[in-house]
Amino acid sequence: MLDTAVHHWQDGDRRLGQAPAAQRRALERVIERIVAELRWRLGSSFTIDELVDCYDGSPAWSLGLALQASPAEPMAWEQWVSDAAFYRHMRRARDWPKGARGARGSG
């Protein structure tokens, strides 16, 4: 599950980097909102495995956050945007990069 999740997160980050400049602000608003939610759900000290556990149910709550943060930008509602937020938050895990070492090359 870890390798699959990290692969999705890396892909989301890659897609964010390729997003049209005109949509970046809306995408960043959604990412910031999801990262804030992850901080609330996981606290300041978490492992990558805990983040993966949180990812498992994330579509149920992340879409609502995306709709609130960028109601006029449908691209910002796509799952890959949430994946980019998880990738960004993963780098704050206390076991980063050790916990994701095996998955780093799969992107």
C-alpha positions as CSV (number, residue, x, y, z in Angstrom):
1,M,0.0,0.0,0.0
2,L,2.9,2.4,0.8
3,D,4.5,2.1,-2.6
4,T,1.1,2.6,-4.4
5,A,0.2,5.6,-2.3
6,V,3.5,7.3,-2.7
7,H,3.4,6.6,-6.5
8,H,0.0,8.4,-6.6
9,W,1.3,11.3,-4.5
10,Q,4.4,11.7,-6.7
11,D,2.2,11.7,-9.8
12,G,0.0,14.3,-8.3
13,D,3.0,16.5,-7.6
14,R,4.2,16.0,-11.1
15,R,0.8,17.0,-12.5
16,L,0.8,20.1,-10.3
17,G,4.1,21.1,-11.8
18,Q,2.6,20.8,-15.3
19,A,-0.7,22.6,-14.5
20,P,-1.5,25.7,-16.4
21,A,-0.3,28.9,-14.7
22,A,-3.8,30.3,-14.8
23,Q,-5.1,27.5,-12.5
24,R,-2.2,27.3,-10.1
25,R,-3.6,29.7,-7.6
26,A,-6.8,27.7,-7.2
27,L,-4.9,24.4,-7.1
28,E,-2.6,25.8,-4.4
29,R,-5.6,26.9,-2.3
30,V,-7.0,23.4,-2.4
31,I,-3.6,21.9,-1.5
32,E,-3.1,24.2,1.4
33,R,-6.5,23.4,2.7
34,I,-5.9,19.6,2.5
35,V,-2.5,20.0,4.1
36,A,-4.1,21.9,7.0
37,E,-6.7,19.2,7.4
38,L,-3.9,16.6,7.4
39,R,-2.1,18.5,10.2
40,W,-5.3,18.5,12.2
41,R,-6.0,14.8,11.6
42,L,-2.4,13.6,12.2
43,G,-0.9,16.2,14.5
44,S,2.6,17.5,14.2
45,S,4.4,14.1,14.6
46,F,3.3,11.3,12.3
47,T,4.7,8.5,10.2
48,I,4.3,7.8,6.5
49,D,2.3,4.7,7.4
50,E,-0.1,6.9,9.4
51,L,-0.4,9.2,6.4
52,V,-1.2,6.2,4.2
53,D,-3.9,5.1,6.6
54,C,-5.4,8.6,6.3
55,Y,-5.2,8.5,2.5
56,D,-7.3,5.4,2.4
57,G,-10.5,7.4,3.3
58,S,-9.4,10.7,1.9
59,P,-11.6,11.0,-1.1
60,A,-14.7,11.2,1.2
61,W,-13.4,14.4,2.8
62,S,-10.9,15.9,0.4
63,L,-13.4,16.6,-2.3
64,G,-15.5,18.7,0.1
65,L,-12.5,20.7,1.0
66,A,-11.6,21.2,-2.6
67,L,-15.1,22.4,-3.4
68,Q,-15.0,24.9,-0.5
69,A,-11.5,26.2,-1.4
70,S,-12.0,26.6,-5.1
71,P,-15.7,26.4,-6.0
72,A,-15.3,27.8,-9.5
73,E,-12.3,25.6,-10.6
74,P,-13.3,22.0,-11.5
75,M,-9.7,21.0,-12.2
76,A,-9.0,21.6,-8.5
77,W,-11.5,19.0,-7.5
78,E,-9.6,16.1,-9.2
79,Q,-8.1,13.4,-7.0
80,W,-4.6,14.1,-8.2
81,V,-4.7,17.5,-6.5
82,S,-5.4,15.8,-3.2
83,D,-2.5,13.4,-4.0
84,A,-0.2,16.4,-4.5
85,A,-1.2,17.6,-1.0
86,F,-0.4,14.3,0.5
87,Y,3.0,14.3,-1.3
88,R,3.7,17.7,0.2
89,H,2.7,16.6,3.7
90,M,4.6,13.4,3.4
91,R,7.9,15.3,3.5
92,R,7.0,16.4,7.1
93,A,6.7,12.8,8.3
94,R,9.1,11.9,11.1
95,D,10.3,8.9,9.1
96,W,10.9,10.8,5.9
97,P,12.8,9.9,3.7
98,K,13.5,6.5,5.3
99,G,9.9,5.3,5.1
100,A,9.5,6.2,1.5
101,R,12.9,5.2,0.3
102,G,11.6,2.1,-1.6
103,A,8.9,4.1,-3.4
104,R,11.1,7.1,-4.4
105,G,12.1,5.6,-7.7
106,S,8.6,4.5,-8.7
107,G,7.5,8.0,-10.0
